């Protein structure tokens, strides 16, 4: 695949795929080798094994999506006023597990507070405060990558070795988006308070968005003693689940949680178990809401021009590439991946081609994927190539629009 956009987006999924593929080895050593490795292998060989090698190109991805019509939401839109080229809205209001895509909403809350003067982006934060929420070996290498980008040395678990190390709030926001650092996300959720993200959801009318809970606490409740996995979680009400996540987050941040989590020996379950919990308990959101967020941020109209500017500064991390500067006027992206879930949220303003002079927004949320299809998609370029083409290739975008309409017609929609 040749698309620059696709290559960058592929990295978002690959990091998480490597994490989950490593679960077989990680958990085998520290927890229950037979159970986890066995469940993963059985799932790969029995759940659509034909997809285990992934999607070779955009056409194979389109074929997969149209053959799984209940398992994805898609919004493609020209944010430029007065344009309607190859626009698509498919199951755009369907609640979808967000995975790391929810970090866009956390970024929006940060941007609002930074732009109105309630937060100083240059405030220095001790890295030890950031790392209160870091769960080693459970973030696809995001936190070690963030430390490396800041020139901070780390130990074997990816935690900073210098107790005096600091980072600015803006550097942490960058880590949350560019490398998808979970610990930075939780820091902002706790620093801002639930009311700040809730205010963005309510004031911007993100009707499909559920409350955003800390990632570390969710992981602990899904896999640790606070929740005990899917069977025990099924007995909890949503209120009880939320309370359990908040308690686990506080306990972990205060250093009270079992040492195995801090030592990189987190007892995570199999892909099948993780997929079940992601489908039931992960924060949900609608593709239409994220299309409005991305279009609004690109146009300087989401929350306020100042807040949109803060968001763009972080969402457009791919524009650091000289190749992207040659190809796009602007390009912002955030992906997300959990077992069975693969999401991309993009805006792109190509310099050439049919869409030059316009800003394209592409939101693709995929849910309920088989283990083989999910692993294959996160390791191959076809999925991200599909997103690339919708943003830059009018002929392919029109083909997708046509096939989606045909699928809707055959379903009686």
N, C-alpha and C positions, 0 to 999 in steps of 0.2 A: 504494500500500500504506500502511495506516495504522498498523501495529504499531510501537511504539517500539523494541522489541527488534530487529525486522527492519531498521529504519533504521540502528541502530548496527552490527549485524553486517554489513550491506552495505558499510560503509566499510572493513572488513578486507580484503574481496576487491577492492574498487575500487582501493585503493592499489596492490595488486600488478598488477591489470589494466593500470592506467596505466603502470606500470613496463614491463610486457612489450609493451604496444602501442607504447611509446616505443622499443623495441628497433629497430623498423624504421628510425626516424629516427636514433637514436643510433648504431647500428652502421653504418647506411648512410654516415654521415659519416666514421666513423673506421676502418671495417674493409672489408667487402665488400658494397657496396650491392646488387648484382644478386643475390647468393646469398641473403642474409638476407631482403630484401624479397620476393624471388621465392618463396622457400619459404613464407613466411608467407601471402602472397596465394594461392598455389596451395592451401595447406591450408584456408584460409577458404572458398574456392570449391568445394572437392572433399570436405571432411569435414563432412558434415551441415550444409550451408549454411543449412538451414531454422531452425537454432538461433542463427544469428549475431546476431540482435537480442535474444536472451536469453529468459528465462522471465517472462512478464507477471505471473504469480501463482502461488500455492501449487499450484493444480490442474495447471498446465503442468509444474511441477517434479515432481510426483508421477507424471505421465504419462511424463516423461523417465526417471525412476528405474526405474519398473516395466518400461519397454521396454529397459533396460540392466541386467538383474538381476545380472550378474556384476561390475558396476563400482561397487558401493557397499556400505557397511556401515552399519547403523543400530541404535542402541540408544536406546530411550525408556523411562524408568523413573521411578517415583515413589520418591524417596529416603526419604520418610516411612514409618516402620515400620507394617506392617499394611495398606498400600494397594496395589492392583494395577490401577488404572485405566489402560486403553489402553497397556499395556506391550508393547514390541516388542524382539525380538532377532533381527537378520538379518545373517548372515555376521559375527557379532560378534567372532570370533577370527581373522578374515582379516588377514594382514599388510598394512598400508596405508602408502604414503608419507605422512609426517606433515607435511611443510613446517613452518610456524611453530608448529603445534600441539605440537611437541616441546618448545617453550619452557615448557610447563606442567611437564614433568619437571625441567627446569633450575631453574624457580622452586621446585619442591618441595625440591631439593637445597639451594638457597639458604635456604629457609625453615627447613629442619632445622638448618643450621649457625647461622643467626641466632637461632633459638629456644633452642638449647642453649648459647649464649654463645661459640661459636667465631668468630662474626663480629659486628661492631658495625654495625647498620644505619645509624648516623649517621657512620660513618667517611668522611672526605673523600678522594675519589679524584681525582687530576688528570685532567681531560678528555683530555689527551694520551695517558694510559694507555688510556682507553676507546677513543680513536680509532685506536689501533694496529691495530684490527680493522675499521675502517670502510672499505668499498669504495664510493667515491662513485658516485652515479647507478645503483646496483644494488640498492636496498632500497625502492623505491617511495616515497621521500621520508621514510622513518621517522626516520632520524637527524636531518635538519634539523628535523623536527617536534619531536623530543625536545629539541634545543637551544633551539628557540623557547619550549617550555613552561618551560624553566629560565631564560629571559631571557638566553641566551648568544648573542652575535652570531656569524654564520657568514660564510664566504666563498662564492664562486659555486658551490663544490662541496659546500656544506653542512657544512663542517668549522669548528670553533671558531676565531675569530680571536684570542682572548685566551689567550696561553700560560699564564696563571696561573689560568684557570678551573678550578673543581672541581665535583664532584657527589657526593652521598652514595651509598653502596651501595644504600640503599632507593630513591633517585631513579632509579638505574640499573635496578633491578628493575622499577620502575614503567614505565620506558621500554621495557623488554623485552616487557612484556605489553600495555600500553595502546596503544602505537604500533607494537609489534612490531619494536623496534630490534635488528638482527642483531649489530651491534658489541657491544652490551651483553651479548647472549647469549654471544658468544665470550669476552668478558672473564670472565664467570662460569664458563664451562667451563674456562678456563685457570686462573683463580684457585682454584676449588674442586678442580681435578684430576679426571681421569676416574674415579678411585675413588669420589668422592662421588656422582656421578650413578649410577654402577654400583651403589653400595650401596643407593640408593633403589629401583632397579629390582629388585634381588635381595630386599631385606628386605620390600618391599611386594608381592612375587610378581607383578610385571608381566611375565607369561610371554611376551607377544607383542612386547615392546619390544626393539629392537636397540640397540647402543651409540650414543650421541649424539656426533657428530663436529662440530667447528667449522664454522660456515656459511661463513666467508670462505675457509678452506682447501678446502672442498668446491667452492665456486664456482670457485676457481682451478684445481683439478684437472679439473673438468668442461670448462673453457674455455681455460685458460692452458697455458703450456709444460710444466707438471708432468704434465698428463694428455693434453692434445691432443685432447680430444673423445672421442665414443663409440667410434670404431673402435680407438683405442689403449687405452682403458679396458677394452675387452672382453678384452684379453690379460692383464689383471691379475687375480691372485687377490684375495679379500677382504682378506687380510692385507696384500698389496702396496698395495691401494687405501687402506686405513686409514693405512698408513705414509706414503703420498704426501700425503694430506690433512694429516696432522700436520706433515710437513716444510714444506708450502706455507704453513700457518698460521704457523709459526715464522718462516719467511723473510719473509712479508709483515709480520708484527708487528715484525720487527727492521729494516724499511726496506730490505731487500735486493731486493725484488721489482721488476720492470720499472715504470718511472715512469708508464706509461699507466694503470695500475690506480689509482694514487693521484691521478691527474689527471682522473678521470672519463671515461676513454676505454677502459673495459673491453671487450675484444673478445668479447662474448657471442654465442652462436649463435642460430639460429632457434628458433621455438616448437616445431617438430617435433623438433629436436635436444635442446632443453631437456626436452621431455616424455619422450623416450627415456631420458635420463640420470636424470631424476627417478624414473622407474619402476624403474630398475635399481639406482641407487646411493643414493637418498635414505634417511634413517633411517626405519625401519618401526615401526609400532605397531598394536595392536588396539583396536577401538572399545570392547570390554568393559573393557579396562584403564583407558581414559580415563573411562568411565562410573563406575568405582569410585573413581578419583581425584577426580572432580568431586563425586560424592555424598559421599565421605568428607570432603573439604575443607569442603563446605557444612554438614556435620553436626558438624564439629570433631573428626573421628575419623581423618583421614589423617595418618600418621606419629605425631602427637601433637596434643592440643588447641592447644598453643602454635604448632606449625608450621602447623596448619590456619588459625590466626588470621592468620599472616603471609601465607599464600596467599590467603585471602579478601580481605585488604586490597588486594592487587594485582589479583586476578581481578575484583573488583567495582568496577573503575574506571567502568563505565557508571552506577553509582549516584550519581555526582557530578551527574547531570542531575536537575533538580527534577521533570521529568515522570516519570522512572523511580522517584523516591522516592514519587510518588503512586500508581504502578502496582504496584510490587513491594516485598515485604519484603526480598528479597535477589535479586541477579542477578549472576552471574559468567560471563565469556565469554572465549574465545580461539579465533581462527580461524587458518587457514593456507592458503596458495595457492602452487602452482608450476604450470608448464605441465602441463595435463592432470589436476591435482590440486586439489580444493577441499574444505576441511574446516571443520567447526564443532563446538566443544565448549562446552556451555552448561549452567548450572543456573539455575533461575528459581523464585521463590516468589511467585506472583501474590497480590495482596490481594483480588481479586474473581473470581467465576466458579466453575466446577466444581472447579478445582484450588486454590482459596483454602485456605490453611492447610497446603498441601503444598509440597514442593520437587520440581520436575520436572527431570530430567536428560535432555538430548538430545545425542547424539553422532552426527553424520553425516559419514562419510568417503567421498568420491567420487574415483575413480581412473580412469585410462585415458580421460578425456574427449577427444572430438574438439576440434580447435582452435576451431572455431566455437562448440560448446557451452560450452567453458570460458570463452572470451572473453565470450560472451553472458551466462553465469551470473554472472560477476564484475562485469558492468556493469549488470545489471538487479536488480530487487528480489524476483523470484519465488523465488529459492533461499533467501534469508534469511527471506522471508515463510513459507516451508515450515517452517523451524526455529521461527520465532515461533509458528506455529499448533500445532505439536506440544507446545510448552511451555504454551500458554494456552487452546487451543480443544479441548474434549473431543470434540465431534462430529467434527471433522476428524481428530483423533488416532485415534479409533475407526475412521474410514474408512480411514486409512493402515494401521492394524493389520489390518483385514479384507483389504485388497488384498494386503498382504505375505503373509499366510497363504495366500491363494488362489494367489499366485505360487509359494510354496514347494510347495503341493500339486501344481500343474501340472508342477513340475520333479521331482516324486517325492521331495522332501526330507521 
